[in-house]
Amino acid sequence: MRRSRISLGVALALILTVFLAGCTRPDEGSSSLRTLNIGATAEPSGLDMTTVSGAGTPYVLLYNVYETLVKLDGEGEIRPLLATDWDLSPDRLTYTFTLDKGARFSSGGRVDADAVVASFERSRSDKATEQIRSKWKVVDTIKATSDETVEVKLTKPSNDWLFHLTGSAGIIVDPEGADGLDKKPAGSGPYLFEEWEPGSHIKLSGNESYWGTPPRFGDVYFRYYTDPNAMVAAMGSGQLDIVSNLTVPQALGQFSDKSRYNVYEGSTNGEVVLGFNHRNKALSDVRVRQAINHAINRKGLRDAAWGGKGGLIGSMVPPTDPWYEDLSNTYSYDPKRARALLAQAGYADGLTLRLRVPTLPYGQPSGRYIVSALKEVGITVKFEEVEFAVWLDQVYGKHDYDMTVVAHVEPRDLNTFADPNYYWGYNNTTFQQLLAKADAASSEDQIKLLKQAAKLLADDAAADWLFLLPNIVVTKPEISGVQANQVSMSFDVTTLAARS
């Protein structure tokens, strides 16, 4: 498979945890380039995206500070980045990547084959999170065949593996800084990491010696907010250049003046999921899960929690995926049917479940709506709101919950339901077999098999897919290059420009 090189610089839940520290714009600094202020909602849980979970880290660092051999463009297509091209052997087991001879780390060192091999081996080592390591399970060997070529052999054909290289699993790190990435990210991107003041901001600066298309901004600040209305106010008062994802769609009317603002509305990968812990006896019964699906008016929930914005979906597939089908009507809003299913499952006299949600703008209103809806069909919900760090530890890590609500923003994450050890604990061998066949199949057969897998999840009520987060970006009118769809984990500053 050969890919032609394109010019560099052309071209997910979100998790909200922090507060804006400053009320004034930072100094422009010594650079003659403009400073860019971005209102953000997903503060990292750490700086080394190979060793920490959560969407906040790649949102800031992927493609901006760290680069990959290949990347996703705004339409979700795989394009060259550090690799100028790649070949795939006829048996679909061996990838050979040719590296760009000019690629350099910010330290000045070459992005050579040895650095790529070391980065890949790190991503599949015990240092990496299970989420990262899982992307590498299909890989047999990785080796440098010259200074500029890397050969990767798979144990079986895989449609997913190259796609995974476009994300956190595929970042190439500078060997000179590999031991301190949790303090100082070190990559080859057009921006350098400068500082992180937790609860306030992350500062990047333009890499003046960047090997590709020069950065268009001097300093870039990702400024974080616990209160999304405060971010709206900051944009209105001119403190921000961009709201990276508007989490109070009800405030859109404040940005209707086209002389002051551009508004972009697109899609994301952010499935807002009412997740079930299948280890719970009641929730292991498909009738209980179906009852919950019938008990919740998802359109009403979306309207209440997200101002009517975002699509309704019925499985873990957004419309930007090739195997998307509209499954949103799999379970109609039918409280009577919900009560009947609960009675069949042995819960005619009621059922009590714990709902633990992170303190996120979509989580809290969704949780309150769910409590009320399930009460109407005889399910008592013990509702608990927890900080996202607590959610990561107790819900995601220790599986201490019955139900939860969170947006899953990783691209093409249908496969999370194929891992019985994942926090959902969903274990369906038919589903697992479908995904395995799809990964090794031809492109055409992959689409057919993944459509079957998505429908199986919907029919089995493996979760209740509440709605799909929209991508609503607000900018000052002089900012251009915004990607309407959030198809990767990155808020890609490299595509942005500003008129003077």
C-alpha positions as CSV (number, residue, x, y, z in Angstrom):
1,M,0.0,0.0,0.0
2,R,1.6,3.3,-1.1
3,R,0.5,6.7,0.1
4,S,1.6,10.0,-1.4
5,R,3.1,12.6,0.9
6,I,0.9,15.6,1.7
7,S,2.0,19.0,3.1
8,L,2.2,19.1,6.9
9,G,0.1,21.7,8.6
10,V,-2.9,21.2,6.3
11,A,-5.6,19.6,7.2
12,L,-13.6,13.4,21.8
13,A,-16.3,13.4,26.8
14,L,-15.8,15.1,27.2
15,I,-14.0,15.1,30.5
16,L,-14.3,18.3,32.5
17,T,-12.3,18.9,35.6
18,V,-10.8,22.3,36.1
19,F,-11.0,26.1,36.5
20,L,-9.7,29.2,34.7
21,A,-7.0,30.8,36.8
22,G,-6.3,34.1,35.0
23,C,-8.8,36.7,33.8
24,T,-6.4,38.5,31.4
25,R,-4.7,37.5,28.2
26,P,-1.1,36.5,28.6
27,D,1.7,38.6,27.4
28,E,2.6,38.1,23.7
29,G,6.2,37.2,24.7
30,S,9.2,37.5,22.5
31,S,7.7,35.7,19.5
32,S,6.4,37.9,16.7
33,L,3.6,35.3,16.2
34,R,0.2,35.7,17.7
35,T,-0.7,34.1,21.0
36,L,-3.7,31.7,20.9
37,N,-6.1,31.2,23.8
38,I,-8.2,28.1,23.7
39,G,-11.0,27.5,26.2
40,A,-10.9,23.8,27.0
41,T,-12.8,21.3,29.2
42,A,-10.6,18.2,29.4
43,E,-7.6,18.7,31.7
44,P,-5.1,15.9,31.6
45,S,-4.8,13.4,34.3
46,G,-1.1,13.3,33.6
47,L,1.3,14.3,30.9
48,D,2.5,10.9,29.6
49,M,-0.3,9.7,27.4
50,T,1.2,6.2,27.2
51,T,0.9,5.7,31.0
52,V,-2.2,7.6,31.9
53,S,-5.8,7.2,30.9
54,G,-8.3,9.9,29.9
55,A,-8.9,12.1,26.9
56,G,-7.3,15.3,28.3
57,T,-3.7,14.4,27.5
58,P,-4.0,13.6,23.8
59,Y,-6.4,16.5,23.4
60,V,-3.5,18.9,24.0
61,L,-0.4,16.9,23.0
62,L,-1.3,14.7,20.1
63,Y,-0.2,16.2,16.7
64,N,0.8,19.4,18.5
65,V,3.7,18.2,20.6
66,Y,3.9,14.5,19.7
67,E,3.6,13.2,16.1
68,T,2.8,9.8,14.7
69,L,3.9,8.0,11.6
70,V,0.4,8.5,10.2
71,K,-2.4,10.8,11.3
72,L,-6.1,11.3,10.9
73,D,-7.3,14.3,8.8
74,G,-10.5,16.2,9.4
75,E,-12.5,13.6,7.4
76,G,-11.1,10.6,9.3
77,E,-8.7,9.5,6.5
78,I,-5.2,8.2,7.3
79,R,-2.5,10.5,6.0
80,P,1.3,10.5,6.2
81,L,3.1,12.4,8.9
82,L,6.5,11.2,10.1
83,A,6.3,8.5,7.5
84,T,6.4,9.6,3.9
85,D,4.7,6.4,2.8
86,W,4.3,2.7,3.8
87,D,3.9,-0.7,2.1
88,L,1.8,-3.6,3.2
89,S,2.9,-7.1,2.1
90,P,0.5,-9.2,-0.1
91,D,-0.3,-11.5,2.9
92,R,-1.2,-8.3,4.9
93,L,1.2,-9.2,7.7
94,T,4.1,-6.9,7.2
95,Y,4.1,-3.1,7.2
96,T,7.2,-1.3,6.0
97,F,7.3,2.5,6.8
98,T,9.7,5.0,5.2
99,L,10.5,7.9,7.5
100,D,10.8,11.5,6.4
101,K,14.6,12.2,6.2
102,G,14.1,15.7,7.5
103,A,12.1,14.9,10.6
104,R,13.6,16.1,13.8
105,F,12.7,16.0,17.5
106,S,12.5,19.4,19.2
107,S,15.9,18.6,20.8
108,G,17.4,18.5,17.3
109,G,17.9,14.8,17.2
110,R,16.7,12.8,14.1
111,V,13.5,10.9,14.1
112,D,15.2,7.7,12.9
113,A,14.1,4.1,12.8
114,D,15.7,3.3,16.2
115,A,13.6,6.0,17.9
116,V,10.5,4.7,16.2
117,V,11.2,1.1,17.4
118,A,11.9,2.3,20.9
119,S,8.6,4.3,21.0
120,F,6.6,1.3,19.7
121,E,8.2,-1.1,22.2
122,R,7.5,1.3,25.0
123,S,3.8,1.5,24.0
124,R,3.5,-2.3,24.2
125,S,5.5,-2.7,27.4
126,D,4.2,-3.0,30.9
127,K,4.7,0.8,31.4
128,A,1.8,1.5,29.1
129,T,-1.9,1.4,30.1
130,E,-3.8,-1.7,29.2
131,Q,-5.8,0.5,26.8
132,I,-2.6,1.3,24.9
133,R,-1.1,-2.2,25.1
134,S,-4.2,-3.7,23.7
135,K,-3.6,-1.9,20.4
136,W,-0.3,-3.8,20.1
137,K,-1.5,-7.3,20.8
138,V,-1.7,-8.2,17.1
139,V,2.0,-7.2,16.6
140,D,4.7,-9.9,16.5
141,T,8.0,-8.1,15.8
142,I,9.2,-4.5,15.3
143,K,12.6,-3.8,13.8
144,A,14.7,-1.1,12.1
145,T,15.8,-2.3,8.6
146,S,17.7,0.9,8.0
147,D,18.0,4.4,9.5
148,E,14.9,5.4,7.6
149,T,12.8,2.3,7.4
150,V,10.8,0.3,10.1
151,E,9.3,-3.1,9.6
152,V,6.4,-4.3,11.7
153,K,5.1,-7.8,11.4
154,L,1.7,-8.8,12.6
155,T,0.5,-12.2,13.9
156,K,-2.6,-11.9,11.7
157,P,-4.0,-9.4,9.3
158,S,-5.6,-6.4,11.0
159,N,-7.7,-3.6,9.7
160,D,-7.5,-1.8,13.1
161,W,-3.8,-1.7,13.7
162,L,-2.8,1.1,11.3
163,F,-5.7,3.1,12.5
164,H,-4.5,2.8,16.1
165,L,-1.2,4.2,15.0
166,T,-2.8,7.6,14.4
167,G,-3.6,7.9,18.2
168,S,-1.9,7.8,21.5
169,A,-0.6,4.2,20.9
170,G,1.5,5.5,17.9
171,I,3.3,8.6,19.3
172,I,7.0,8.8,18.7
173,V,9.0,10.1,21.7
174,D,12.4,11.7,21.8
175,P,14.8,9.1,23.3
176,E,16.7,11.9,25.0
177,G,13.6,12.7,27.1
178,A,11.9,9.3,27.4
179,D,12.6,9.0,31.1
180,G,10.8,12.2,32.1
181,L,7.8,12.4,29.9
182,D,5.4,12.7,32.9
183,K,7.1,16.0,33.6
184,K,8.3,17.2,30.2
185,P,6.7,15.8,27.1
186,A,9.3,15.5,24.3
187,G,8.3,15.0,20.7
188,S,8.8,16.2,17.2
189,G,5.8,18.4,16.8
190,P,5.5,22.1,15.8
191,Y,4.8,23.1,19.5
192,L,6.8,22.6,22.7
193,F,5.4,21.9,26.1
194,E,6.2,24.8,28.4
195,E,4.2,24.5,31.6
196,W,1.1,23.0,33.3
197,E,-0.6,24.8,36.1
198,P,-3.2,22.3,37.2
199,G,-6.6,23.8,37.5
200,S,-5.6,26.7,35.3
201,H,-3.8,26.1,31.9
202,I,-1.3,24.3,29.8
203,K,1.1,26.4,27.8
204,L,2.7,25.4,24.5
205,S,5.1,27.4,22.5
206,G,5.9,27.4,18.8
207,N,8.9,25.3,17.9
208,E,10.9,27.8,15.8
209,S,13.1,25.0,14.5
210,Y,10.3,22.7,13.6
211,W,11.2,20.4,10.7
212,G,7.9,20.8,8.8
213,T,5.5,23.6,8.1
214,P,6.4,26.3,10.7
215,P,3.9,26.9,13.5
216,R,1.5,29.7,13.0
217,F,1.3,30.8,16.6
218,G,3.8,31.8,19.2
219,D,2.3,30.7,22.5
220,V,-0.8,28.5,22.8
221,Y,-2.7,28.4,26.0
222,F,-5.3,25.7,26.8
223,R,-7.3,27.3,29.6
224,Y,-9.6,25.0,31.7
225,Y,-12.9,25.6,33.3
226,T,-15.1,23.8,35.8
227,D,-18.0,26.1,35.0
228,P,-18.8,26.0,31.3
229,N,-20.7,29.3,31.6
230,A,-17.5,31.0,32.8
231,M,-15.9,29.9,29.5
232,V,-18.8,31.3,27.6
233,A,-18.3,34.6,29.5
234,A,-14.6,34.6,28.8
235,M,-15.2,34.2,25.1
236,G,-17.8,37.0,25.1
237,S,-15.4,39.3,26.8
238,G,-12.5,38.6,24.4
239,Q,-10.3,36.6,26.7
240,L,-10.4,33.6,24.4
241,D,-9.9,33.1,20.7
242,I,-11.6,29.7,20.6
243,V,-14.1,27.7,22.6
244,S,-12.8,24.2,21.7
245,N,-16.1,22.5,22.4
246,L,-19.1,24.3,23.7
247,T,-20.6,22.3,26.6
248,V,-23.6,24.5,27.2
249,P,-25.4,24.4,23.8
250,Q,-28.1,26.6,25.3
251,A,-25.6,29.5,25.1
252,L,-25.3,29.3,21.3
253,G,-27.5,32.4,20.9
254,Q,-24.8,34.5,22.5
255,F,-22.6,33.8,19.5
256,S,-25.0,34.7,16.8
257,D,-23.2,37.9,15.7
258,K,-21.3,36.7,12.7
259,S,-19.1,39.8,12.7
260,R,-17.7,38.7,16.1
261,Y,-17.9,34.9,16.0
262,N,-17.7,31.9,13.7
263,V,-19.6,28.8,14.9
264,Y,-18.9,25.3,13.7
265,E,-21.2,22.4,14.4
266,G,-20.1,18.9,13.6
267,S,-19.9,15.3,14.9
268,T,-17.7,13.6,17.4
269,N,-16.8,10.1,18.5
270,G,-18.2,11.0,22.0
271,E,-20.9,8.4,22.7
272,V,-22.5,9.4,26.0
273,V,-23.2,5.9,27.4
274,L,-25.3,4.8,30.3
275,G,-22.9,1.9,31.1
276,F,-23.9,-1.2,33.0
277,N,-21.6,-3.3,35.2
278,H,-22.4,-6.7,33.8
279,R,-20.9,-8.3,36.9
280,N,-24.0,-7.1,38.8
281,K,-26.5,-10.0,39.1
282,A,-29.5,-7.9,38.0
283,L,-27.7,-6.2,35.1
284,S,-26.4,-9.5,33.8
285,D,-30.0,-10.2,32.9
286,V,-30.8,-8.9,29.4
287,R,-34.4,-8.3,30.4
288,V,-33.3,-5.8,33.1
289,R,-31.0,-4.0,30.6
290,Q,-33.8,-3.9,28.1
291,A,-36.2,-2.5,30.7
292,I,-33.8,0.3,31.5
293,N,-33.5,1.1,27.8
294,H,-37.3,1.3,27.4
295,A,-37.6,3.4,30.6
296,I,-35.5,6.3,29.4
297,N,-36.8,8.8,26.9
298,R,-33.4,9.5,25.3
299,K,-34.6,12.4,23.2
300,G,-36.0,14.0,26.4
301,L,-32.8,13.3,28.2
302,R,-30.7,14.9,25.4
303,D,-32.9,17.9,25.2
304,A,-32.7,18.4,29.0
305,A,-29.0,17.7,29.4
306,W,-27.5,19.1,26.1
307,G,-30.0,21.6,24.8
308,G,-31.3,19.3,22.0
309,K,-27.9,19.2,20.3
310,G,-26.2,15.9,19.3
311,G,-27.5,12.8,17.5
312,L,-29.4,9.9,18.9
313,I,-27.5,6.6,18.5
314,G,-28.3,3.0,19.4
315,S,-24.9,1.4,19.5
316,M,-21.2,2.2,19.9
317,V,-20.8,3.6,16.4
318,P,-20.9,7.3,15.4
319,P,-22.1,8.4,11.9
320,T,-18.5,9.2,10.8
321,D,-17.6,5.4,11.0
322,P,-18.0,3.5,7.7
323,W,-20.1,0.8,9.4
324,Y,-22.6,3.2,10.9
325,E,-26.3,2.3,10.8
326,D,-29.1,4.1,12.5
327,L,-30.0,1.9,15.5
328,S,-31.5,4.6,17.6
329,N,-35.0,3.1,17.5
330,T,-34.0,-0.3,18.8
331,Y,-35.7,0.5,22.1
332,S,-38.7,2.9,22.1
333,Y,-39.6,4.9,25.1
334,D,-42.1,2.4,26.7
335,P,-42.4,2.5,30.5
336,K,-45.1,-0.1,30.5
337,R,-42.9,-2.6,28.6
338,A,-40.1,-1.7,31.0
339,R,-42.2,-2.7,34.0
340,A,-43.2,-5.9,32.3
341,L,-39.6,-6.9,31.6
342,L,-38.6,-6.2,35.2
343,A,-41.4,-8.4,36.4
344,Q,-40.3,-11.2,34.1
345,A,-36.8,-10.9,35.5
346,G,-38.1,-11.3,39.0
347,Y,-38.1,-7.6,40.1
348,A,-41.8,-6.9,40.2
349,D,-41.4,-5.6,43.7
350,G,-38.6,-3.3,42.8
351,L,-34.8,-3.1,42.2
352,T,-32.1,-0.8,43.7
353,L,-29.0,0.1,41.7
354,R,-26.1,2.5,42.3
355,L,-25.5,5.2,39.7
356,R,-22.1,6.8,40.0
357,V,-21.3,9.6,37.5
358,P,-18.4,12.0,37.2
359,T,-19.0,15.7,37.8
360,L,-19.2,16.6,34.2
361,P,-21.7,18.9,32.5
362,Y,-23.4,16.0,30.7
363,G,-23.0,13.6,33.6
364,Q,-24.9,15.5,36.3
365,P,-28.1,16.4,34.3
366,S,-28.2,13.0,32.6
367,G,-27.9,11.3,36.0
368,R,-30.8,13.3,37.5
369,Y,-32.9,12.5,34.5
370,I,-32.2,8.8,34.8
371,V,-33.0,8.7,38.5
372,S,-36.4,10.1,37.8
373,A,-37.1,8.0,34.7
374,L,-36.2,4.7,36.4
375,K,-38.2,5.5,39.5
376,E,-41.3,5.5,37.3
377,V,-40.8,1.9,36.5
378,G,-39.9,0.6,40.0
379,I,-36.1,1.0,40.0
380,T,-34.6,2.9,42.9
381,V,-31.4,4.6,42.0
382,K,-28.8,5.6,44.6
383,F,-27.2,8.6,42.8
384,E,-23.6,9.7,43.5
385,E,-21.6,12.4,41.8
386,V,-17.8,12.0,42.0
387,E,-14.8,13.9,40.7
388,F,-13.4,12.6,37.5
389,A,-10.2,11.4,39.2
390,V,-12.3,9.4,41.7
391,W,-14.3,8.1,38.8
392,L,-11.2,6.9,37.0
393,D,-9.9,5.1,40.2
394,Q,-13.1,3.6,41.5
395,V,-15.5,3.1,38.6
396,Y,-13.1,2.7,35.6
397,G,-10.3,1.1,37.6
398,K,-11.9,-0.9,40.5
399,H,-15.3,-1.5,38.8
400,D,-17.1,-0.2,41.9
401,Y,-20.5,0.8,40.5
402,D,-23.7,-0.6,39.0
403,M,-24.4,2.1,36.4
404,T,-22.5,5.1,35.2
405,V,-22.6,7.8,32.6
406,V,-19.6,8.9,30.7
407,A,-18.7,10.0,27.1
408,H,-16.4,7.6,25.4
409,V,-14.4,9.8,22.9
410,E,-11.8,7.4,21.6
411,P,-12.2,6.7,17.8
412,R,-13.6,3.4,16.7
413,D,-14.1,2.0,20.2
414,L,-16.6,-0.7,19.4
415,N,-13.9,-3.1,20.5
416,T,-14.1,-2.0,24.2
417,F,-17.1,-4.4,24.5
418,A,-14.9,-7.3,23.3
419,D,-12.8,-7.1,26.4
420,P,-14.4,-8.9,29.4
421,N,-11.8,-7.2,31.7
422,Y,-12.9,-3.7,30.7
423,Y,-14.9,-1.9,33.3
424,W,-18.2,-2.9,31.8
425,G,-17.5,-6.6,32.2
426,Y,-19.4,-7.4,29.0
427,N,-18.6,-11.0,27.9
428,N,-20.2,-12.1,24.7
429,T,-18.3,-14.7,22.7
430,T,-20.4,-14.1,19.5
431,F,-19.6,-10.4,19.6
432,Q,-15.9,-11.1,20.2
433,Q,-15.8,-13.5,17.2
434,L,-17.4,-11.0,15.0
435,L,-14.9,-8.3,15.8
436,A,-12.0,-10.7,15.3
437,K,-13.3,-11.7,11.9
438,A,-13.9,-8.1,10.9
439,D,-10.3,-7.1,11.9
440,A,-8.9,-9.7,9.5
441,A,-11.4,-9.4,6.8
442,S,-11.4,-7.4,3.5
443,S,-12.5,-3.8,3.8
444,E,-15.9,-4.7,2.3
445,D,-16.4,-7.6,4.7
446,Q,-15.2,-5.6,7.6
447,I,-18.0,-3.2,7.2
448,K,-20.6,-5.9,7.0
449,L,-19.3,-7.7,10.0
450,L,-19.0,-4.6,12.2
451,K,-22.6,-3.7,11.3
452,Q,-23.6,-7.1,12.6
453,A,-21.6,-6.6,15.7
454,A,-23.1,-3.1,16.4
455,K,-26.6,-4.5,16.0
456,L,-25.8,-7.4,18.3
457,L,-24.8,-4.9,21.0
458,A,-28.0,-2.9,20.5
459,D,-30.2,-6.0,20.6
460,D,-28.4,-7.3,23.7
461,A,-28.8,-3.9,25.4
462,A,-25.2,-4.0,26.4
463,A,-25.5,-0.4,27.4
464,D,-28.0,2.4,26.9
465,W,-26.5,4.9,24.3
466,L,-28.0,8.2,25.4
467,F,-26.8,10.5,22.7
468,L,-23.7,11.5,20.7
469,L,-21.9,14.6,21.8
470,P,-21.9,17.3,19.1
471,N,-18.7,19.2,18.2
472,I,-19.6,22.9,18.7
473,V,-16.6,25.2,18.2
474,V,-16.8,28.9,18.6
475,T,-13.9,31.1,17.3
476,K,-13.1,34.8,16.6
477,P,-13.7,35.5,12.9
478,E,-10.0,35.8,12.1
479,I,-9.4,32.2,13.1
480,S,-9.5,29.7,10.2
481,G,-8.7,26.0,9.6
482,V,-11.2,24.6,12.2
483,Q,-12.1,21.0,11.7
484,A,-15.9,20.7,12.1
485,N,-15.8,17.0,13.0
486,Q,-13.8,15.8,16.1
487,V,-12.6,12.5,14.6
488,S,-9.4,12.0,16.6
489,M,-8.4,12.5,20.2
490,S,-6.5,15.7,19.3
491,F,-7.5,19.3,19.2
492,D,-5.2,19.8,16.3
493,V,-3.7,23.3,16.5
494,T,-1.6,22.6,13.4
495,T,-4.6,23.1,11.1
496,L,-5.4,26.5,12.5
497,A,-4.3,30.0,11.3
498,A,-5.2,33.6,12.1
499,R,-5.5,36.6,9.9
500,S,-3.6,39.5,11.2
